[in-house]
Amino acid sequence: MIGVELRLMLRRRRVWLCWGLLCALPALIAALLAGTGIAPAPGQGGAFLSAVVSNGQLFPAAALAIVLPVFLPITVAVVSGDAVAGEAGAGMLRYLLVRPVGRLRLLLAKLVSTAAFVLLAVLFVTVTAYVVGVAAFGFGPDAAAGGGGAVTSLSGTVLTPAQLAERTLFTVGYLALCMLAIGAIGLFFSTLTDSPLAAALGVLAVVVTSAALLPLEAADAIERYLPTTHWLAWIDLYRDPIAWSAVREGAGVQLAYVAVAFGAAWANFATKDITS
């Protein structure tokens, strides 16, 4: 069942369109920076964006910071909201369950498919940004001087390309987990309705509400439990040594969201009267 869901996901045009748009936005920004030579001042714009003009190897981090707040959650909301509601809206869900599949097995397959989508989305953005960044900005002045393309960490120490690649892989995994939490919430909403659009809007409502509560002092008691609170913890992965505390806490919160949202989706789906 999981293999079937993965193949279906890879054959859907909207999935490839989402990946393409995610990759296109950072590429456009890289083209503008390279063409104009005007970079944001340090502390302005997205994370790492002011540094990419001097070292293209940092552009994957900048690209992930660009797509994270809005575009990545939107694509995850669209795909996860369609997981069950799309089948119901097309009248296929009842026929899927006629086969000896089982509702839990079907829901698990949908979750794995969503996980594959978010992981590939983050990977595609990272790889595309690396190719575009190096092509547009090079490996940095140290590479030309025989320094091997080393980069400066947020702590001020020098990172080798291997260390930078390691931290980028950690970032890919962490952000994929953050987006999987959003995908699990989308899967829950997808079991509540036959409309993929309504399910996607439900996910976006959760994201927007969480982001709106973050600046409020009145929400301090629940701030650490909001889904978007720890999205930027991945920046600590680019310190030397890595500041793991925020990353660990963020990963724990995201895993809790995956477990709770999937449990809620299963509780609703297991007792739902399937009529479409």
Helices and strands as residue ranges (DSSP letters): H 2-11, H 13-36, G 56-58, H 59-67, H 71-89, H 93-98, H 103-137, H 141-144, E 151-152, E 158-159, H 161-192, H 196-213, G 217-219, G 223-225, G 231-238, H 244-271
